[in-house]
């Protein structure tokens, strides 16, 4: 794991980053630096844009921070593992939690899917994106997960690439060691889709459709029923440990 500066504030900026570049601050960013963190002109923070790595930057402004001067790069850009977190949407606070944890666990894409028993049919993409950025800022993450538009489960399955491994987390599956199941000769060179269903579980016709998909692993997450947001964290941890960048750092 690269050495991280956990004390310096980090800020996402949607601008190109290179030495000497002047990046204007948005109003909420200026307020955060000046009024929340009590930082002023001349002080330094870390910035990233998801493309150019992490950079040291100096705050510019007289009465309040209004821009940043980019100084030197502190870390090169990295790449997230090709893991898509596919999930039935949850209600506000639990969805916020789930998005943040998926980002922390290294998911590179967040794909909401609508199932028969999904209780939430509308998803606030801007709010999801804000949670992605916040989690990345707080946890030293340089690459931002993509946030996809919601789609019905059957459409997602018809459009996904067949070479990708589909890890289908099913509370009705036989309880066996999930880690052993993931390590049992599977490969993930084409990418991984981790699917977590709604609180009510999958309908039988959805389960049958899933089991007909190529390269599908029906996975039990243990002897206890987990809430959907907890199941997501558990599944991401297992996949990362067996097939992701926990298994082969760097």
N, C-alpha and C positions, 0 to 999 in steps of 0.2 A: 504493500500500500504506500503511495507517495506521501511525503511529509506535507502535512496541512497546517495552515495557520488558523487555529480555532478561535483566536482572540480578535482578529481583524474583521470588521463588518464586511459582508459580501452583498453585492447588488447586481441584479440582472439588468442589462441595458440592451436594447434592440438597435445596435449600431455597430459598424465595423470598428475593430480594435487594432491599433498599431501605435508605435511610439510617436508622441507629439500630437495625436489626434485629440480634438476638443469635442466632448460629447455633452450636449445640453441635457439637463435633468427635467423630467416631468414634474408637475406640481406635487404629486404625492410622494415622489422620491425626494424632492427637496425638503418637504415637510418631515419625512422620515429621518433624513440625515440631520437636519437642523434642530427640529423640535423633539423628536423621540430619542435619537442617539446623542443629541447635544454636540454635534460636530460642527466645525467651522472651517473657514478658508485655510489652506495649508496642511490640513490633516489628510491622512491617507486611508483609503479603503481598497478592497479587492472587487473587481468587476469581471463579468463573463457574459457572453452572448450566445453560448451554445455552439459556436463555430470556431472561434479563434483562441480558445484556451482561457486561462485566467490571467488578469493583469493587475498590477498595482496602479492606482490612480490617485491623483491629488485633487482635493475639493477646491473649486474656484467660486468666488462670489464675495461681495462686500457685506450686505446686510444679512443675506441668507445664501446657502449653497445654490448656485444656479447652473453649474456645469462641472465637468470633470476633465482633467488633463491626464491622458493615458501615458504612463511612464515605461515600465518594463514588464515583460511577461514573467509570471511566477510559476505557471504550470502549462504544459502543452495541452492541446485538445485531446480528449480521449473518445472512446466509442462505447456505447452501451451494448450489452449482449442483445441478440435479436430475439427478445421475449415480448410478446404481446399479451397484455392482461385483458382478457375478454370477460365481461361481467354484466349481470343484470343490475340496472341502476338501483340505488338505495335512496332513502330520504336524506335531506340536507346534511346534517351534521355527520351522519355515518358515511355518506358519500365523500364528504371532505376528508374524513379520516382515511378512508380506503384509498383515495387518490394519493394523498400524501405518503402513505405507507408503501404503495406500489412504486412510487418514485424512489423512495429510500431504498427499496429492495432491488432496484435496477431495471425495472420495466422500461422498454423503449417505446411502447405504444399502449394507449388506453382506448379500448374499443367497447362502448356500451352496446349491449344487445337486448332486444325486447323478446321475452318469452311469454308463454301462456299465463304464468303466474306472477309475472313482474308487476309490482305494485306501483311503480313510478314510470310514467310514460313520457315525461318531458325531462330533458337534461339541460342544465345551464352550462354550455360549453365554455363560456368566458370564465365562469366560476371555477370550473375544473382546471382551466389553463392557469388561473391565478394560484390555485393550490399547487400545481406542478412547479411553478416558478418559486413559490415560497419554500417548498420542501427542498428544492435544489439550492436556494440561497442559504438555507440553514444548515445543510448537510454537506457542503463542499462538493456538490455534484456539478459537473461542467456541461453535460449534455442534457437537453430537455426532451422528455417523453412527448411524442406526438399525441394529440387529443383528436380522436375520430368522431364523426357524427354517429348518433345511434342508428341502428338498423335492426330489422327483425332477425331472429336467430337463423331461420332457414335461408335468408338472403346472404348472411355472413358465411354460412357453410358453403353455399353455392359459389361464392366468389373467392374463398381462401385458396391459397396455392397448395396443391396436393402433396408437395414434398415437405411441407411444414409438419412438425409433430404436434398433434392435438392432445393436450393433457386435459381430460374431461373429468373434473372432480365431482364424484357422484356419491351422495350419502347412502344410496341404495346398493353400492358396490360391496362385494365381499371384503371383510376387514382383513387385510394383510399388511405387511410392512410396506408403506408407500415408498420409502427410500430404496429398499431392495427392488421394488417394481420399476423404479426409474433407472436404476443401475443395471437392469437385466438386459444388457445388450443393445439398448436404445442409442440412437445417434440423433443429433440435433443440428447437423450442418445446414439444413435448410431453414432453420428458425423454429421457434416454439410458440404455440398459442395455448395459454392457460385459461380454461373456461370455468368460471364460477357462476352457478345458477342463482335464482332468487330464493328468498326465505322459504317459499312454499315448495321448493324443489322443482325438478323437471317433470313435465307431463310425460306420460308413457310414449306418446308418439314422438316427442322430442328426443327422448332417450333412445328410441329405436333409430331415429334419423342419425343421431350422433354415433351410434355404434356401427353404422354403415359407412362412415367416413374413412378414407385411407389414413394410415399411420395414426391411429387413435389409441390412446392409453386411458382406459377407465380406471380412475384412481380413487381409492378410499383414503380419507384423511384421519383414520383412526377410529377407535371404538365409541367416541362421543360425537353427538351432533354439534356442529359449530355454526355460529352466526356467520352470515355471508362475508362480513368484513374481516372476521377472524380467520375464516377459511381462506380468504385471499392471501393474507400474510403467511399462513402456514404453507399453502401451496407454492408461493413464490420462494419461500425459504428452502423447501424441499427440492424444487427444480434448480435453483441456483446452486445448492450443495451438490447435486448429482450431475447436472449437465451444463450449468451456467458458469459465470466467472468466479464463483466461489471455488469451484472444482479445479479450475485452471487459471489462477490469478495472472493478470497481464495479458 
